[in-house]
C-alpha cells in the first residue's frame, strides 16, 4: 500500500440523527461518503468492514477491556443508510460507542474482478450484518488482506474512519424513570393563573454539593422553551430548546455533557422556562390563540454525576420536599413572545434574586403530562439544534422622518439583535424589527400584521452592558432604535437550525443570478428554524405543507436535510393521527383550529407522499418510506374526498395555484388555472409516486393496486381535461399552436408535462403551446405555488432534435433572466431584495408594499427555481436509478446562454455521496466548451452536452474540452477532440 491513500472516507455519520451525544435509537443506520481521489483511478467500493467497541461514560476506553465486534459487509457499493448490524450489541444508555468503518475499493475499471478468497472461513456478509468475524481476526490486517486479493496492491485500497457517539435514554419515558426513579416534570404554583396573557419568565433553581467527578450528563425536556445555567454559565449555545413538535404526541429531549461545568462544593443550577410555541400566541386573525399545545409550562430533568469511585449520583426534578427545586416569579425577563418580542429589565439581577430567600416558592409537580389519556412519546431530538450561524454588522445608519435611528444590516434574515452600551439606570431602549421601510423612510410594520416584533431593554447603570433576547426571534433587515444612545453597538445574530451546508459554492458571470441564488439560500436559512416555516417575520411562522412541498427538491441542494425533514415528516404524521380525519394537517405542527386544520387540500397535504419520495431519491433511505407508507395509503384512500364515478377529487376548496399573479391581490385562491385541475393533476402525481414507493418497498399488493388506480385516473383526467380538438390534425392556417388542454395556462401545461399525463403524440404539441403562452406573456411568469416549481422543467421537456432542445433551454433562460418587471424572478433582485418574496410584486416599483396583510419578503416557495438553476447552470443533477447499486448517478449537463451572458459557472455541492464540483466555461469566439468535474470516490457520472451523452465517468478530476459547430439556425452538432487517453478527456 502507498503511504498516502488515494482517497479518504468523509462524513461518517448516523443517518437518522444530527446529535451524537444523545442517540436513543438502539440500532441507528450508518452512512459515509468518500473524498475525490488524489490519484488517477476512479475508485469503486467493493465492500466494507464495520467495527464497534463501547465503554461506560466516564471510563477510559480500555477500562472494561472492551470486546471489539466486527462484521464484513456484502459485496456492495452502498454506503448510505447501512442497517445497524444485527450481530452488534444494541445501543444502551450511559455508554460511549466507537464505530469504525473500513472501505475497501478497487479501481473503477477493475470493479468486476473483485472476489473473496481468504482464510478464517470468511465470506461476504449481508447487508443485515448477522455474522461477526472471528475474534482473533485483526480488522486492519484483514482489510490489508482484502486489499491484495484481486489485482495487486495498486488496484485495491482501503481507507478508514472513526465515529464516537453516546447512547442516551433509549426507551423514552420508561428509561428516564428507571435511571432517575421518581423524576417528574415541575412547574410553578402560579403558572396556570392568567395563562392567556404573557407574564414574567419563570425561574427555577437548585443547588448540589458535588465532590470530584469523572463525568456528568444532564437530560432535559420542557413544556415551553428553556435555558439552563450551571454556576452562571449557559450549558449550550442552542436556543428555543427542546424545539417545536406535535407536543401531544411527541416531545423531544436533549442530552448535555456538563462535566466541565461543575466544581467541587456547592453548584447552582438555574433553569428559565418561557411559553415558546407550547403556550405562546400562534397564528393570526381568527386562528390566533394561546395555549395551543398546553396551558401550563414547566420542565423535567435529571443530572447524572459519575463518581470517581464508581456509580452515579442522580439529581432530578420533583417536589421541593424531595429534591430541593424552588421557583420564583421575580425575573428580569418581564415578558417574552415569539411574535411580539422580549422585554428585559436588567435592574433585576440573578445575583440579587438568588440572595433573597423571601421570593422563592415550592415548585408544583405536573401530574397530567403522562397520564392514561395522554401519553406523548419522549424522544431524543434528532434534527440539528437552532444556533447562531452568522453575525451581521450595521451597513448603514438611517434617520427616519420622525428623527429616530434606523439600522440597516444589509440582509433580510431571521435572528435577533445583541447590544453593547451604557446608559443611566432606568433608561429604556426599544428595538422594532422590520423587513423593509416605507417610501417615506419609516418602518413598514404592516408586514408584521399583529406581531409587534419589538424588544426592549432597561439599563441598570453599572457600566458597559451586553444583552441579547433569549426566547424570541424576528424576521428583519432594519431595526429602529429608540432612543439612540451614543456609543451603542448593535449586531445581529443570525439564527436557524444548524444544518450541514449542501451548496458550498455557486458563482457565474451573471451578478443578478448570483444574487438570486443567495436569496434562495438566505430564505432557506431563515425558515429552517426548528421546523420548516413559511416566513419568519409576521404572526404566522408556521410549518405550511404546501411551501415545503414546492421547495423540497431545491432544499436538498441548499442543505443536508435528511435528519431535519425526516423529523418534520414524523411530526406531520403525528398531526394526521391527532386530526382523526385520515389527513395530515395543513401546517405541522398543527396550530390551527380543528377540523378546518385537516381539510384535505391537494399539493399541500400531498407533501406526505412526494417529499419522502424525493428524500429517498436523494438519500436512499427506504426506512422513511416504509415508516410512512401506511399513513400515505390512509391519506389517499380515506383522507381525500373522491367522486365515486371517476375517482377524481370531489369538488371542494383548494388552494390550487396559490398566489398566481393574475389572481386578485386580496384573493390569492382565485388563480387563472382551475383549482380542481391542479388537485386532479396532483392526485395522479401522488398515485404514481405511491406506485414507485410500493415498487421500492417490493410491496406486490401495492404495486398491483396503484398501477390500476393510476391507469384509471389518467384515463379520467384525459377525458376531463384534454380537448377533443387536440386529437384532430392542426389547422395549417392557424397562427398559433392549438390548445391541448381545457386549462390553457402555463401552470396547466407544466403540471401535465412533468407528471406524465399526456399521450406521446400530444407531448410536442403541448410543449409548443406552453412555449407560445410564455412568449405571449413576454416571458413573464403567470404561475403560483403549483406552477412555479414546474415551469422551467416543463419548458425544457426533451424534444426530437438537438436544436429544439437548445431552443427550449434558451426560452427557459429568457423566462429566468429576461424580465426585470413583475412577475419575474429578477424583479425583486432589481428592487434590492436579499431574500425570496412571497408575492412576485411584494414591493411595488415606487416602494409601496403590495397587500401588506398577506405579504412576506422572506418566503422560500418561489425559490423552488433553484433546482433548475443548479441542474442546468451549475450543471449538477442527481439522477436516481432503482437498478443502480449506488442508487445515485450525477449528471453533468451545463448549458451556456450567450444572450444572457451565462458563459461560465462554478458549483460545489456537498452531496450525500461526497463533494461534487462542476466548473465550466464557454468560449463563444472559438465555440469551445471546457468542463471540469470533480467526482468523489464510489460515484459514477454522466457528462452530457445539448442532450448528447459524451462520457460516463468514475471518481476523479476530469477535464473535457469539446467543440460546438453550428450548422445554420436549424441544427447544432457536437465535435469531440481526441487525445491519447480518451475522446476529448484528460484526467488530472
N, C-alpha and C positions, 0 to 999 in steps of 0.2 A: 504493500500500500504506500502511496505517496505521503509525504509528511503533511501536506495540505490537502484536505478533502476537496473534491471539485464542487461540492455544494453542501449546504447545511439544512438541518430541519429548522423551520421557523414557526413561530406561533403555535407551539404545542399548548393545547387548551382542553378544558372540559366543555363540551359543545353546548350544554344547556344552562351554564351559569357564568356570570362575569365576576362572581365573588368567591375567590378561592379560600378565604378564611372561614366561610360558612357554607359548607356543602352538606345538604341534608338529603341528597339523593343516594340511596345505598348502592346504586350501580350506575354511575354517571358515564355517558358515552364520551368518547375521546376523539379529538381531531388534531391534525397537524398539517403543515404545508412545508414547502421547500423553497430555498433561495434559487435564484437563477444560477446556472453552473458557471464556474470560473474557467472551465476548460471547454473543449470544442465538441463534447458529446452531449446529445440530448438524453439525459438520464431518465430512466423509467423505473418506478418502484415495482419490485417483483414480490416482495413480502416484507414483513416487519416482525420485530420481536418486542413484546411488552413485558416489563418487569415492574414489580411492586414490592416495596417494603414499608413498614409503618412502625411507629413508636408512640408512646403516650406524650401528651402535651407537657412540656416542661422537662422531659427526659432528653438526654443526649441520644443521638441516633443509634449508638452502639450499646446503650444501656441494657436493652432487653435481648441482645443478640438476635435481632430480628431476622426471621427467615425470609429469604428472597423467593418470591413466586414469579415464575417466568413462563410465558407461553410463546409459541411460534405461530404466527398468523397464517392464513391461507395464501395461495399464490394469487395476489391481487394488487392492483394499483390503488385501491380505495384507501384514502387516508382521512376521510371525513366521517364523523359520526360512527366510529367503530364501537360496537357494543362493549360494555364492561365485560371482560372475560368471566365466564361462569366459574372458572377454576380459581379466580381471585377471591379473597375474602371480601365481604360486603363492607362498605364504608360505615364506620361506627362513630358515635360521639366521643369527643375527647382524645382523638388520635390524629397524629400528623402522618401524612402519606407522601411518599416519594415515588412518583411514577416516571419510568424512563421508557423511551421508545428508541429502537434502533431500526432505521430504514435501510433496507438492502435494495440497491438499484443497479441496473445494468445499462449499458449503452442502448440507446433507443433502437438502433439497428440490430441489436443482439437480443431483443426482448423475448423473442420466441424460442430462444435456445436455452433458457434457464430451466434447470431441473434439479431436483433434490436427491443427493446420493451421499448420505452421511451415516456415520455410525450412531451410537446411542439409541438405536431403534427409533430414530426420528423420522417423522413425516410431516408434510404440511398440515397445519391445523385448520380449523374452521373459523368463520367469522365470529362464531359464538365463543370461541376460546375455551373449550371444555377440558383440555388436557394440558397439564403442567409438564414442562421439560424436567428431566431428572435433576435432582438437587445437586448432583456433582458436576453438572454442566455449567461452565462459566459463560455468562451471557456474551461478553466481548470476544472470548475465544471462539465461541460458537458462531458468532457473526463473522469473525475472520475466516472461519472455515467456509461459511456460505459464500464469502467473497471470492473464494478460489475455485468455486465449483465449475463454472461453465467454460469460460474462455480466457482464464488468467486474470491476474490482479488488475490489469489495465482496463478490463472490460466491466468489472463489478466493483462497486464501492459500498461502504456502509457509513452511515452518519447517525449521530445520536443526540438526544436532547432530554432534559430532566425537568419535571414539573412538581412543585410541592404544593400541597393543599391540606386543609384540615376538615375533618368530619365535625359537623356541628350537631344540632339536636335532631338527629334522624328519627323520624317518628312523630314529629309535631308535639301537640299539647301533652300527650301521654309521656313523652320523653322529658319534657320540661318538668312534669310533676314527679318523675322518677329521680331526676338528678337534683331537683330542688323541692323536696317534699313540702307541701303547703304553700308554694308560690301562688300568688293571686294578683289580679290587677287591682290597682288602687286609684282613687280619685280624691277630690276634696269634699267635705260635707256640704259646701255651699254651691257646688258646681251646677246642680240642676236648677238652682234659683235663677229665674230670668234668663234661661238658656237661649231665648230667642234674640238676645241682644249681646253684642261683644262686651267683654269685660277684661280686666287685667289678667295677664297670663299667670297661671298657677305655678308656684314654685314648690318643689319637693326637696327634702334634704334628709340625709342620714350621715352618720359618721361611724367608722370602723377602726379598730386597732389592729394593725397588720404588722406582724414581725417580718422576718425575711421571707422571700417567696421565690419559687422557681419560675412561675408564670402566672398570669391572671387573664381570665376571659370574662367579658361582660355580654350578656344576651338581653335584648330588649325589643319590645314592640310597644305601640301606643295606639290609643283611640283618639286621634288627633295627630299632631306632629310634635316631635320632641327635639330637645338639645340637651346633651349631658356634659357635665364638667366634673372632673376629679381634681380636687385641690386647686380649683380655679381654672384649670386648663380644659378646653374642649377636647373630647376624645376622638373627634373626626372632623374632616373638612367638608363633609357632605351636609346638605340641607334638606329640609322638608321630609325627613325620615318619619315613619317607615315607608313612605310613598303612598300612592293612590291606587287602591284596589277596590273590588266589589266587596266591601268590608263584611257584609253579612254572610258571605260565602267563604272569603279567603282574606286572611290578614298576614302580612309579611313581618318578619323579624330580622334583626341584624345581629351579627357577632363581631365583637371588637377585641383585639389584643390590647389590653390595658396594663401589661406588665410594667411598662416604664412610667406609669402614672402614679403608682403607689410608692410611699416612702415608709420607713419604719416608724411606728407610732400611730397617732390618730390621722385618719384620712377622711376628707369630707367629699361626699358625692352629692351633686346638685342636679336636679332634673327640671327643665322647663317644659311645660306641655301647653300647646295652643290649639285652637279649633281646627285649623287647616281645612282640608277637604272633608274631614269627618263630620264636623258640626258647623263649619263656617258657611256663609252665604254662597250659594251656587246658582248659576243660570240667571236669566233675566226676564223681565216682563211678568207675565202670568205664571211662568215656571219658577220664578225666583223664590227661594226659601232657604231657611237654615235647618240644620239637623237632619239632612237627607239620610245620613247613614247612622246617626245616633245623637242622642241629646246630652249624653254625659261623657266628658273626656277623662282620660287617665292614661296610665301606662302600666306595664308589667315587665319585671326584670329580675335577673339574678346574676350575681358575680361569683365566679369560681376562683378561689385562691389556691394555687398548687403549692403546698408546703415543702420545704427542703427535705423534711424527714419522711415525706410520702403522704399520700392522702390529700384531701381538699377541705377547705372551709367554704361554706356557702352563705352568701348574704342575699336575701330575697325580699321581694315586696309582699307585704301582707299587712295586717293591722299594726297600729303603732305599738300596742302592748306586746306583740310577739316579735316585731322586727326593728322597732325604733324609728321607722319612717314618720316624718311630720310634714306639714304643709302650711303655706301662708298665702294670703291674698294680696299681700304687700309686694308689689313688683314694679320695677322700672318700666316694663313694657305695659303701658297703660291700656293699650288696645292694639290688636293686630288682626287684619283680614287680608285674604289673598287679593280680593278685588280692590279694597279701599286703602290699604297701606298700613303702616305701623307708626305708633306714636310712643316715643321713649322719653322718660324723664330721668336724666342721669343724676338728679339730686337724690334719688332713691338708689343707694348703692347696695350691692350684695353684701359687702363687708358690714355695713350697718345693720342690714336685715339679720345676718347671722348672729350678731351680738345682742339682739333684742329677743328675750325669751317670751315676752308677752304677746307676740304676734303669731306664734306658731301653734297650730292646732293638730289634733289627731287626724289621721287620714281615714278615708272611708273605703272599705273593701267593695269592689264592684262584683256583685254576685250573679248578674244576669247575662254576662257576656257569653259564657259557655254553659248553657242550660239545655234541658231536654228539647226545647222548642227551637233553640238557636245554637248550632254547633259549627261555627266557621272553622275552616282548616287553618292551622297555624303553620306557616311555611317560610323557610329561609328565602330572602329576596334573591332573585336570580338575575334581574336586569341591572345594568350599571346604575350607580347612585348618582344623584344630582349634585354636581360640583361646579366650582368656578373653573371655567376653561380658558378665560382670557381677560385681560384688563384693558379697558378703553380710557383714553385721556381726552380732555376737552380739546376740540378742534377750533372752536370759535366762541367768543363771548358776545352775546347779543343783548341789547337793551330794548325792552318792549315799549310800546307807546305809553304804557302806564308807568314806565320808569323802573320796572322790575328786571332783574338779571336773569337771562336765559342762557343755559349752557348747551351748546351743540356738540355732541360727541361723534358726529360724522357717520354713525352707523345705527340703523334701527336694530334692536336686539331685545333679548329677554334677560333680566337680571335685576340688579339694584345698585344704589349708589353707596359709596363709602366716603365719609367726610373726615377731615382732619383740620382742626382750627381751635380757636379760643374765643371766648366771649364771657361777659359777666354772668354770674349765676342768675338763672331765671330767664335768660334770653332764649326765646323760642324761634326756631328756624324751620321753614316748611319747604318741601320739595314736591312739585307737581310734575308728573311724568306724562309726556305725550309723544305721539309718533310724528306729528307734523305741526307746523304753525299755520295759523290763518293768514290770508293775504296781507292783513294789517300788522302781522308780526306778533300776535298774541297766541297763547297755547290753544290748539284745537282740541277741546275736551269733548266735543260731540262724538268722536270716535270711541270714547270710553263708555258711552251710554250712561248707566247708573254707577259705574265704577268710579271711585274717587281718585285712585292711584296717587295718593298723597301721603308722604311720610313726614314726620316731624320729630324734632329733637330739641330738648331743653338742656342747655348747658348748666354745669354745676360750678363753673368759675375756678376750677382747680389748676388751670394752665392749658396746655395743648391737649385736646380731647379727640379721640377717634371713635367712630361709630359706624356700624353697618346694621340695617334691619335684619331680623332673624327669621321671621315666619311669614314673609310675603315676597312677591316678585312682581315685576312690572314689564310691560312691553313698551319700549320708548326709544327715542333718539334724543329728544330735547328734555331738559329739566329746568323748570322755573324755580329759582331760589329766592326766598323772601323771608327776612331781609338779607341782602348781601352783606357779608361780614368780611372786612379787609383781611387778606392773608388766608382766606378759606381755601382749602384744597379739596376738590371733589373728583373722584374717579368712578368709573362704572365697572362692576364685576359682572361679567357675562356668566350666566348660569344655564345649565342644561344637563340632561343625562349624559354622562361622560362615555359615550360610545366610541369604540375604536374608529378612527378615520378610515374611510374607504377611498375617497378621491384625494389622493396625495398631491396631485398637480393637474391643472388644466390650463393651457395657455394657447393662444392663437394670435394671428395678426389682426384680429378684429376686436378692438377695445370694448365696443358695446356688447359683443357676445361674451367676452371675458367677464364683464360686469354682470351680465345676466346669469352666468353660471355662479358667480359669487353670491348673487341674490338668492339663488336656489339653495345654496349651502347655508346661508345665514338664516333663511326661513326654516330650514330643517333643524338647525341648531336651536332656534328659539322655540320651536313647537314640539321637540322631543324632550319633554321635561316631565319625568316620571311616567307619563303616558304620551301618546301622540295626540296633540291638541289641534284645534282649528286656528287659534290665534292667541297671543299672549297679553293683549292689552285691555280688552273690554270685559264686561261682566258676562263672560261665557267661558272660554278656555277649556272647552270640553272635548272629549275624545270622539269627535264625529267620524262615523264609519265611512261615509262617502269620500271624505277628504283623503284618508289614508289608502282607500281602495284606488283612488286615482293616482296617488303619489308613490305607492309602494314600489313599483318597478324602477322608479328613479332612486328611491331611498336606499336601495341596496348598493348603489354606486357611491352615495354620499357617505354612508356608514356601514360598518359591520352590524347589521340589525338583528342577527339571529336570536340572541337572548332577549333583546328589548321587545321585538314584535311577537316573539313566542309568548312572553309574559303577558303582553296586552291581549293576545288572542285567547289565552286562558281566561282572562277577565271577561272577554266577550261571551264566552260560553257560560261562565258563571252567571252573567246577566241574563242569558237565554233561560237558564234554569230558574232564575227568580221570576221571570216575567209570566210564566205559565201559559204562554201562547205559542210555544214551539218556535219562537222567532227571537233573534238577538235584539238587544235594544239599539236605538238609533245612535246613541252615544254610549261609550263604555270607558269607565264605569258609568252606570246609569244615574244621572242627576235630574232626569225629567220625571214628570208625573206619569204613573201608570193608569190606564193601559195605553195611553197615547204614545208613551215612550217606546212601545213594542209594536206599533202599527207597521206592517210589512211594507217595505219600500225598496224597489229594485235598485241595484248598484250600491246603495247604502248597506243594507244588511247582507247583500251578496258578497261582501268582503269576507264573510265566514268561509266561503268556498274558494274565492280567487286568490286572496292574499296567502293562505297556507300553500296553495299550489305554486305560487311564484317563489315563495321562500324555499320550497322543495327544489325547484329548478335552479335556485342559486346555491343552497347549502346542502342539498341532497340528504335531507333528514326525513326519513319515512315515518319516524315516530310521531311527528306532529300531525301528519295526515291520518295515521291510524287512531291517534287520540281524539281527533276532531271529527272523524268520518261520520259517526252516528249522529252527532249534532248537525252536521251538514245535511244528512239524509232527512232528519226530522224537520229541519227548516224547509227543505224543498217539498217534502210530501205533505206536511201539516201546517207549516207556517205561512206558505204563500197561497193566498186565495186564488183558485183557478176556475175558469169557465169549464164546466163538466163536458161541454160539447167539443171543445177544441184543445183543452189542456193549457191554453194560454192564460195569462193573468186575467182574473175578473177585474172589471173596471173599478178602480179605487184611486185614492190620492197617490200621486207620485211626485217626487222632487224633479225627476226627469233630468233634462239638460240644464240643471240649476245654474242661474246667473249667465245664461245665454245673453250676449249683449243686445239682442233685439227685443228682449223682454222688457216690459215697463220697469223703471227703476224701483218702484215700490212693490212689484210682483215678480220676483225672480223665479217663481214657479210657473210662469207662463211663457215658456220658450217657443221658438219657431217650430221645433220638432215636437210632434205629439208625444206626450209623456208616456202614453201606453205603448207607443212604438219602441221607445227606449226600454221600457220594462220588459216587453216580449223579446226584444233582441238580446237583452241581458239574460233573460230566462234560458234561452238556447245556449248562451255562453256558459252559464254555470252548470247546465246539464251536461254539456260537452266536457267541461272541466271535471265534473264528477265521474264521467266515463274514464278520463285519463287517470284520476286518482284511484278508481277501482282497479284499473289495469296495473298501476304501480303496486298496489297492495295485493295483487293476484286474487282479487275477490270475484270469483267467477259469476256468482249470482248478480253482483253489482254490474259487472260488465254486460251481461245479457240485458238487465233491466234498463241501464242508462243508454245502451245502444238503441233499444226500441223507443225509449222516450225521446231521445234526441232526434231520431229519424222522424217521428210523428210531429214533433214541434217544428222541425224545419219545413215539413210539408204545409202545416197550418200557417206558418209565418209567410211562406211564399204565396200561399193562396190569399192571404190578407193584405200583403204589402207590395208584392211585385205586380206592376201594371200589366194588364193584358197586352197593351201596345208594345211593351218591351220585348215580347216574344215574336213580334212581327218584323219584317225587314224594314230597316231605317229608310226614311224618305230621302231620295237623292237631292231634293230641293231644300232640305232643312238647313238653316243657318247655324244650328246649334245641335250638339249631341242630344239624342232623345232622352226623355225622362225614363228612368228604370223603376223607381220606387214611388209610392204614393206620398211619401215624405221626401220632398225634393230639397234637402238641406245638406250642408257639409257634415253635420253630425250623423245623419241617417246613413249616408253612403260610407262614412268612415267606419261606423259600427258594423254595417253589413259586410263590408270587405274584410275587415280584420277578424271578424268572428266566423268567417267561412260559411255564410248563409246563401250565397249566390251560386247558381249553376255555372259551370266553367265557361259556357258561351256568353254569359252576362257579365263576367268579370271585366273584360276590356271595355265594354260599353259603360259599365258603372264607373270605372276609373276615368274614362273620358268625361262623363257627366260631372264627377267630382272636380276634375280639373277645370271644367267650364265654370262651375259655381265659384271656385276660388278666384279665377280670373275676373269673373263678373263682379265680385266684391272688391276688386282692385287689390287682391292679395291680402285682404284683411280677414280676420277670423270672424266667424259667426257661431262659435261653439262655446258651450259652458262646461260643467263638470264632466258630463258624459263624453262629449266630442273632443275636447281639447287633448286628452292623453292619446287619442287615436288618430288625430288628423294627419300629422306628417307621415306616420307609418302607412296610412291608407293611401295618401298621395303617392308614396313610393312602392305601392303594390307591384311586384315583379311583372314586367311586360314581355312582349315577344321578341324584342330586339334590344341590343345594347344602346342604340340611340334613344329608343323610347324610354329605357330605364334612366338614361342620363337626363333626358328632358323632365322626367318625373322628379328626380332629385333636384334639378335646377328650380323647378316650381316650388318644391318644399323650401329651398333656400330663400326664394322670394318671399314666401309667407313668413319665414322666421326672421329674416334680416332686412326685408324691403321696407315695409311701412314704418313710419315714425309717428303716426297718428292712431288713436284708438279705433277699434280694438286691435291691438298688436302686442307682441312680446317686448318690442323695443321702446314703445311709447313710455312706459314707466321709467326705463333707463334714461331716456332723454329728459325726463322730469326730475332726475336726481334720485330715483328710488334705489335703496340699498337692500331691499328685500322684495319678495313677490307679493303683489297686491291681490286682494280678494276679488275686486272688480277690475275689468280692463281699463276703465276710466275712473278709478277710485279718486283721483285728483284731477280736476279739470285743468285745461291749459292756463287758465287765469289763477290757478292756485286754490280754487274753492274745492271743498271735499264733496264728492257725489254721495248723496243719501247717507249722511253720517250715522244714522241709526243702524245701518247694515253694511258697514264698510270697515275693512281692516287693511292695513298696509303691511301685514306680516302673516300671510296665509298661503301655505305651500302648494295648494292644489294645482294652480296653473304652472307651477314649476315642474309638472309632470313631463314637460317637453325635454327635460334633462336627459331622459333615456335616449331619445333620438339624437340629441347632441353628442352624447358620449359614444354612441354606436357609429354615427355617420361622420362626425367631425373628429372626435377623439379617436375613432377607429377601432374601439374595443367593444366587441359584442360577446356576451355569454350565450352559447347555444347548448341547450340541454339535449342529451341523446340518451334515451332509455337503454339502448343496446350497448352503449359505450361503457367499458369497465370504469373509466374515470368519471363518467356522468356528465362532464362539462368540457366543451371544446371552445376555445377562444377564436372568434372570427375577426380578422383584421381587414377592414374594408373601408378605409377612409376615402372620401370623395371630395376633391377640391372644387371650388367655385370661384372662377375669375371675376364674375360680375360683382360679387360682394367682398372680394379681397380675401377669401379663405384659401390661401396658398400654402399654409403650414399650420401644424398643430403639434402640441406635446401633451400627452396624457400619461399619468402614472396612477395606477389603481391597485390598492391592496385588496385583492380578491380572496375568496375562501381557499384558493389553491396557491396563494402567494402573490408577490408583487409583479404586476404585468405592466409593461411600458410599450407605448406606441408613439413614435415621433415620425413625422413625415413632412416633406417639402415638395412643392410642385414648381418647376421652372417653366413658365409659360413660353418664354422665348425659345427655349430648346425643346420644349414639350417633353420634359423628363420628370418622372415621379420617383422620388427616393423615399423609401420607408425603412425605418429602423425599429426593430421589435426586440423586446426582452421578455422571455417566457420562462417562468420558474420550472424547476425540476418536476417530473411526474406530470407534465402537461403536454397537451397537443394543441396545435393551432392550424388554422386555415387562413392563408393570405389570399385576398381577393381584390380585384380591381374592376369596377364597372360591371359587376355581375359574373366575372370570369374567375374561376379558381386558378390561381397561379402556382401555389405550392402548399403542401402540407408540411408542417414543421414540428419539431420537438423542442425540448428545452434548450435555451441558449440565447445568445445575442445575434440577431440576424440583420443583414442589410440587403435591401433589394433596390436596384435601380432599373426602371422599366421605361421604355419609350412609348409615347402615345401618339399615334398617327391619326389625323382627322381627314377622312376622305369626303370632303364636302360636308354639307349640313345634314346629310341623311344618315351617316353612319360613323361609328368610331371603332377602331380596332386597336389591338394591343400587340406591340412588338417587344420581345424579351431579349435582353442582351445575354450572351453566353460567356462563360469563363471555364476554367479547368475544373472547377468544383461542381457546379450545377447551373442550371439555367437561370441566369440573372442573379445568382445568390452568392454572397460571401458571408461566411460565418466567422465572427471575430471573438 
